[in-house]
């Protein structure tokens, strides 16, 4: 018997075109299945159809069966026993303020008696090793812990099939690995069938037993080997060759041991002939910076030195919580260091792209969004129309920015910043949660901004993005900069980052 | 450094500290009597020092003591009664009795604040919510969601503000009122967006399943807890009787008089010092075990 079976499913939202067209799929019991496809291809819709409580409203034909039963005929208890669902956002799907309450939430809803509830909560928490933070407040958890909590609280209801919608796209690489390892244990040790919708299947291929691709409303089984990226992972994103022709790993083929002056020369040379104007001076100098949020807290930044040459693109990489975002805030002058100083020649002409574009998007329509700073930026409706055309958002100009996909929101926020032509551009994880094509577009846009003279300081976990855009890379650790090298040298000498 | 945590009330049901602290705070507020207020303040301070630590207590006193002094000094200007004239400010007379009444009220205010701070250190919100009756099952859930949303909103407000501050290329910052309006609109739509997914996450886990909800209680009410609550209730009743007797004979004006015998304060003295003593005893026992 298959865990999930879709047969001839056609679905359309009210008044819209078909999202799924005669889609059929069969996930065998015990499988670890992937559902891949571009953003907006209908992966979430397909998953939600298998969970009637959250199925979208629209016109559905065909049959959706879980373990042989039509999912729409299942009562609440049977539905919970059959299918569990984990969402994308670690922030939005946690309901309660303490971990123990979150674990019990679903069981309380189903009216499970207290002794049984205690047993299930205890067993699930033991399986996940959540004991140490069982009584913690959910607001204090990291993103990775919150996502594990979402998985655990769903599993406490003991579903036999688990559906996950982009569960790791908001996590950093380490948290993603932890989450997937746990999901794999759930699959193998507890025998729960897993179906994951994802646009980043590379990280899951070692676990997956089968994969399905959703394209143009149809599902076809995809061979797992075909999903592996090309062996030459050094190939950066395909970005506009006009701007970026001479850039790549070869730029760092010189000796790793250089003076700072040499490094800067190298950085500039790496920019190539079309790299835009380069100033002689450093645009941003951070000197012996120390910072902590609370008076008796730990130092988030300590002894941090950083020089950013005008026209350079610098990537700051490092583990979660090493202080990358704080460094950007300090560079922007938003946080006041306890010791040391920041000299920023572009202090009056800088812009910051926050981790979530929602912290920047404030208008009712996409067009208004781009027009918001038109007076200060000295641009007008004509430039905005050109930007909209370039973003491919002409048709969406009057829609609310929140109706765009995550990738489109990010590109819109970046475009909004670049329209005012900042001299210093600070980017905080600009490719987080985006699919590959959106990442490539962000990379291309950053490369163009650089060609037009902007200096860029960006914090990221995305190494392919670093390869594509950065002149130099700084590895951050323990609140300071451990090493700064040309991008090519950095990857050549690194043991961890490839 | 980690915040010193209360230990005495960790190992019993939340009903015990809830009864104790609610009773002490209520009595402190109702008994406007210099001796009772002094005892209450002493007990609250002692508990704060033991359970919350010297630095947290000192940080609180930095604003609480000036408040006390302010109430004390302002009272003579609102009520010019009494019989012992101290001095004249312009046409106003300042009497000793009126100053004493102000000091009592100021101390009462500070003691009450300290008791609430102490209670907050012991009774975390989830413990308090678990006390809610079985009938009010969705109340704890709603409160729990709200208390999760507030820190999230504040964090997001900081992110929005930091972004706005950082984008100097976008020209001068708008006036404060416009910026507040902009920020609140953004936070509202951001939360609404989240709430759609949160509602789905709730439904996916059986919310609105139509079955009667059950309740996971993280702590159980045992006989030992019942005994402690009963003991606290008896002590509270005795203290209330003592307070009633003491307050009905006591007068501030025109002359402070009518002090009742020492034993009428005894139950309340014990009650006020009980939290600090219990905490000290628990620490002592813990140290003994550790050593």
Boltz contact constraints between the chains, C-beta under 6 A:
constraints:
  - contact:
      token1: [A, 51]
      token2: [B, 204]
      max_distance: 6.0
  - contact:
      token1: [A, 53]
      token2: [B, 203]
      max_distance: 6.0
  - contact:
      token1: [A, 53]
      token2: [B, 204]
      max_distance: 6.0
  - contact:
      token1: [A, 54]
      token2: [B, 200]
      max_distance: 6.0
  - contact:
      token1: [A, 54]
      token2: [B, 203]
      max_distance: 6.0
  - contact:
      token1: [A, 54]
      token2: [B, 204]
      max_distance: 6.0
  - contact:
      token1: [A, 76]
      token2: [B, 206]
      max_distance: 6.0
  - contact:
      token1: [A, 76]
      token2: [B, 209]
      max_distance: 6.0
  - contact:
      token1: [A, 80]
      token2: [B, 206]
      max_distance: 6.0
  - contact:
      token1: [A, 85]
      token2: [B, 204]
      max_distance: 6.0
  - contact:
      token1: [A, 87]
      token2: [B, 197]
      max_distance: 6.0
  - contact:
      token1: [A, 87]
      token2: [B, 201]
      max_distance: 6.0
  - contact:
      token1: [A, 89]
      token2: [B, 197]
      max_distance: 6.0
  - contact:
      token1: [A, 92]
      token2: [B, 194]
      max_distance: 6.0
  - contact:
      token1: [A, 92]
      token2: [B, 197]
      max_distance: 6.0
  - contact:
      token1: [A, 92]
      token2: [B, 198]
      max_distance: 6.0
  - contact:
      token1: [A, 93]
      token2: [B, 201]
      max_distance: 6.0
  - contact:
      token1: [A, 95]
      token2: [B, 202]
      max_distance: 6.0
  - contact:
      token1: [A, 96]
      token2: [B, 144]
      max_distance: 6.0
  - contact:
      token1: [A, 97]
      token2: [B, 144]
      max_distance: 6.0
  - contact:
      token1: [A, 97]
      token2: [B, 147]
      max_distance: 6.0
  - contact:
      token1: [A, 97]
      token2: [B, 148]
      max_distance: 6.0
  - contact:
      token1: [A, 98]
      token2: [B, 126]
      max_distance: 6.0
  - contact:
      token1: [A, 100]
      token2: [B, 218]
      max_distance: 6.0
  - contact:
      token1: [A, 101]
      token2: [B, 144]
      max_distance: 6.0
  - contact:
      token1: [A, 104]
      token2: [B, 216]
      max_distance: 6.0
  - contact:
      token1: [A, 106]
      token2: [B, 205]
      max_distance: 6.0
  - contact:
      token1: [A, 106]
      token2: [B, 206]
      max_distance: 6.0
  - contact:
      token1: [A, 108]
      token2: [B, 213]
      max_distance: 6.0
  - contact:
      token1: [A, 108]
      token2: [B, 214]
      max_distance: 6.0
  - contact:
      token1: [A, 109]
      token2: [B, 206]
      max_distance: 6.0
  - contact:
      token1: [A, 109]
      token2: [B, 207]
      max_distance: 6.0
  - contact:
      token1: [A, 109]
      token2: [B, 209]
      max_distance: 6.0
  - contact:
      token1: [A, 110]
      token2: [B, 206]
      max_distance: 6.0
  - contact:
      token1: [A, 110]
      token2: [B, 209]
      max_distance: 6.0
  - contact:
      token1: [A, 110]
      token2: [B, 211]
      max_distance: 6.0
  - contact:
      token1: [A, 111]
      token2: [B, 211]
      max_distance: 6.0
  - contact:
      token1: [A, 111]
      token2: [B, 212]
      max_distance: 6.0
  - contact:
      token1: [A, 111]
      token2: [B, 214]
      max_distance: 6.0
  - contact:
      token1: [A, 117]
      token2: [B, 216]
      max_distance: 6.0
  - contact:
      token1: [A, 139]
      token2: [B, 148]
      max_distance: 6.0
  - contact:
      token1: [A, 139]
      token2: [B, 151]
      max_distance: 6.0
  - contact:
      token1: [A, 296]
      token2: [B, 1]
      max_distance: 6.0
  - contact:
      token1: [A, 332]
      token2: [B, 166]
      max_distance: 6.0
  - contact:
      token1: [A, 334]
      token2: [B, 162]
      max_distance: 6.0
  - contact:
      token1: [A, 334]
      token2: [B, 165]
      max_distance: 6.0
  - contact:
      token1: [A, 334]
      token2: [B, 166]
      max_distance: 6.0
  - contact:
      token1: [A, 348]
      token2: [B, 168]
      max_distance: 6.0
  - contact:
      token1: [A, 349]
      token2: [B, 169]
      max_distance: 6.0
  - contact:
      token1: [A, 350]
      token2: [B, 168]
      max_distance: 6.0
  - contact:
      token1: [A, 350]
      token2: [B, 169]
      max_distance: 6.0
  - contact:
      token1: [A, 351]
      token2: [B, 167]
      max_distance: 6.0
  - contact:
      token1: [A, 351]
      token2: [B, 169]
      max_distance: 6.0
  - contact:
      token1: [A, 352]
      token2: [B, 163]
      max_distance: 6.0
  - contact:
      token1: [A, 352]
      token2: [B, 166]
      max_distance: 6.0
  - contact:
      token1: [A, 354]
      token2: [B, 159]
      max_distance: 6.0
  - contact:
      token1: [A, 354]
      token2: [B, 163]
      max_distance: 6.0
  - contact:
      token1: [A, 358]
      token2: [B, 190]
      max_distance: 6.0
  - contact:
      token1: [A, 359]
      token2: [B, 159]
      max_distance: 6.0
  - contact:
      token1: [A, 359]
      token2: [B, 160]
      max_distance: 6.0
  - contact:
      token1: [A, 359]
      token2: [B, 163]
      max_distance: 6.0
  - contact:
      token1: [A, 360]
      token2: [B, 163]
      max_distance: 6.0
  - contact:
      token1: [A, 362]
      token2: [B, 182]
      max_distance: 6.0
  - contact:
      token1: [A, 362]
      token2: [B, 186]
      max_distance: 6.0
  - contact:
      token1: [A, 373]
      token2: [B, 170]
      max_distance: 6.0
  - contact:
      token1: [A, 376]
      token2: [B, 170]
      max_distance: 6.0
  - contact:
      token1: [A, 376]
      token2: [B, 171]
      max_distance: 6.0
  - contact:
      token1: [A, 402]
      token2: [B, 193]
      max_distance: 6.0
  - contact:
      token1: [A, 420]
      token2: [B, 169]
      max_distance: 6.0
  - contact:
      token1: [A, 420]
      token2: [B, 170]
      max_distance: 6.0
  - contact:
      token1: [A, 422]
      token2: [B, 169]
      max_distance: 6.0
